[in-house]
């Protein structure tokens, strides 16, 4: 493999790791209460 292929694979795996991090942070049980709080606040205002 030449340098361009290694760079392309590195960028691809890096973006995939960032995506996995975002998904894990979004769907973690610990952050569920803080993520859902605005929805319930809006429903209470109505």
DRENSE-254592 format. One record per residue (C-alpha): x, y, z. Coordinates in Angstrom, 2 decimals, decimal comma. Layout:
// residues N
gupa X:X	Y:Y	Z:Z .
...
//
This chain:
// residues 46
gupa X:0,00	Y:0,00	Z:0,00 .
gupa X:1,22	Y:3,45	Z:-0,78 .
gupa X:1,04	Y:6,48	Z:1,49 .
gupa X:-2,24	Y:7,76	Z:0,04 .
gupa X:-4,01	Y:4,47	Z:0,77 .
gupa X:-2,76	Y:4,44	Z:4,36 .
gupa X:-3,89	Y:8,05	Z:4,83 .
gupa X:-7,32	Y:7,27	Z:3,34 .
gupa X:-7,78	Y:4,28	Z:5,64 .
gupa X:-6,66	Y:6,34	Z:8,64 .
gupa X:-9,15	Y:9,09	Z:7,88 .
gupa X:-11,92	Y:6,53	Z:7,30 .
gupa X:-11,28	Y:4,75	Z:10,60 .
gupa X:-10,97	Y:8,09	Z:12,38 .
gupa X:-14,36	Y:9,27	Z:11,12 .
gupa X:-15,88	Y:5,92	Z:12,04 .
gupa X:-14,47	Y:6,23	Z:15,57 .
gupa X:-15,95	Y:9,73	Z:15,89 .
gupa X:-19,35	Y:8,42	Z:14,72 .
gupa X:-19,23	Y:5,58	Z:17,26 .
gupa X:-18,35	Y:8,08	Z:19,99 .
gupa X:-21,29	Y:10,31	Z:19,09 .
gupa X:-23,70	Y:7,35	Z:19,08 .
gupa X:-22,43	Y:6,05	Z:22,42 .
gupa X:-22,68	Y:9,49	Z:24,00 .
gupa X:-26,17	Y:10,09	Z:22,60 .
gupa X:-27,63	Y:6,77	Z:23,70 .
gupa X:-25,87	Y:6,33	Z:27,05 .
gupa X:-28,21	Y:5,72	Z:29,98 .
gupa X:-26,40	Y:8,27	Z:32,12 .
gupa X:-27,17	Y:11,15	Z:29,75 .
gupa X:-30,76	Y:10,09	Z:29,05 .
gupa X:-32,27	Y:12,31	Z:31,75 .
gupa X:-30,45	Y:15,43	Z:30,56 .
gupa X:-31,28	Y:14,72	Z:26,93 .
gupa X:-34,99	Y:14,18	Z:27,57 .
gupa X:-35,45	Y:17,06	Z:30,04 .
gupa X:-36,18	Y:19,78	Z:27,41 .
gupa X:-38,93	Y:17,63	Z:25,87 .
gupa X:-40,74	Y:17,24	Z:29,17 .
gupa X:-40,23	Y:20,93	Z:29,99 .
gupa X:-41,91	Y:21,91	Z:26,73 .
gupa X:-44,80	Y:19,53	Z:27,43 .
gupa X:-45,23	Y:21,00	Z:30,91 .
gupa X:-45,36	Y:24,55	Z:29,49 .
gupa X:-48,38	Y:23,68	Z:27,34 .
//
